[in-house]
Amino acid sequence: MSYIRKTLSLSRANLSYLEWNPGVSGSSDTNLLLLHGLADQALVWKKLGEKLSDHHHIIAPDMRGHGESSKPEQGYTFTEVIEDLEALMDQLNWSKAHILGHSWTGKMAAIWARQNPDRFNSMILVDPIFIMKLPGLFKLTLPLLYRQLDCLKLIGPFASFEQAENQAKQLAQFVGWSDLQQELFEAGMEQKPDGTWGSKFGIPARNEIFEQVMEVPGLTENINIPTLLIQPEKGVNRMDWQLKPYQQYLTQLKIERVAGNHWSFLVEPDCFNQTVEAFLKDQMMVK
């Protein structure tokens, strides 16, 4: 089933989102909220949405500052982003949902689950970044980090669309350059007023989101929600010490290792999608 793009107008921002199967019958167990990572967009979930839409009502927003959603100069704290998502769920008359977050929104989902667990049927964390609070000295390394992270290398500026495309083909999230990856690249780029090309994701969102990721711990107390941690073979959570916070604080944790890198849902989508599908089926059987 294909998606429909819609927009929710909030007082602070407009949220553009993709929706699959709004007519699915059933309880809140069928609701599935998919949240993309830094500098990505809702379209990264296209294959997953198509696979799961027969049995789920699926919503995938372009997060504030990303894709077709509003891009204010500020307003990217975890608190404000969670307020956006709760407003979206209220608009949909969703009391709760299965909630999946990747990378930055994986950390955000853990914070949200701690603050308002009643919104969650289950939680799926896809290779979250920096789940714990980072030392203040780490902030000094941010300029270097910005230059190294593949997800930020399309911010630009690029002299031409072709130059940007050549850069994209070298990045981890575009390994294989499938039809979907090309679609994602094209949908995520725009020509700027000065004629150069760059990502629709901007500097203000990058800066404030990274400050939040560094300064706010993701896990500080027990969370009693069924949780799947998806651990890509070449992801960022590969060491035992990195897994310890999840094992300590998530009391109903299941860890599944999948093929691929940080963007396993793009580079190894079949394996990734089957893993998510199996977990959700298990949750619906328990209910």
Phi, psi and omega in degrees: 000135181275166184265165171240136177266133179227171179226135173252123180266117177251167181295331185261336185192161171259132178252118173271138182213157176259143181227131174244135169054060178293344182268006181298136181270160178128187183270190179296347178299340181270352183282131181224121181251122184248124185241125184274170182268188185299129177068009175264198181204166184303331184297344178299339183265014185303310182293321178294318178299317179296322183290323189260354190289343177296331186240359184223144166273116191243134175235131177228103180276150159285115183298153177313131181089000185233156170054233183263002178280167181298153182230071179294164180288340177207172180112033185247024177289159176302321180300314182290322179293319177296322176299319176303313186289323177292324176296321178296315178297321177297319178300325181276357186061035175266119173281327180203171183199164162282128188237124181246131177229140180246135172060244180301317181284346170294316175296317179300320180298320178296320177295316179299316181297325177290321184282323186215070184297338182293347177282348191251126161281316175203171181226134177240117182253116183258101176043061180298154177258140170046059187298333178259167176294141182258151177302146182302328180297338181299332182301331181294337182269000185301317179304321177292317180298318180302324181283338185267331187287126181301324184295343182255359187282356177258005178300325176090195010276153174242142182294332182212164175298320181296321178296320177295320180295320178298322176294317182302320183293350178264357190263154186299323183287350181245016177302127181098333177045060177286173177301320179294319180296321176294319177299317178298314180301311183296321181289336184269356183253157176209154175273130183276165181304331181273005177095348177282171179243149177191174181293152172289344176280134188245174184296316181302317179296316179303311186294313184287323178297317180295322177299318178295316181300322180286320194266340185249119178290143182274327182233119181227346180207166183298138176238117186259064179232135175304123187227134172251122172259116178267121187245095177296146181303325180245031180276194184265348180250075185252345187259152180302320182294333178287333181277341186302317179300322178295315181293330181283318191257340182262104191283344178237054187269136169235132179249128177236127177270134181231163178288159173102188182252200182306331178253052184302330180291346175257322186266336176222060190296326183297311179298314181299310184296322178295323179295315178295315181301315182296318179297315180295323177298318178299318181294321181289329177290323178296320180297000000 
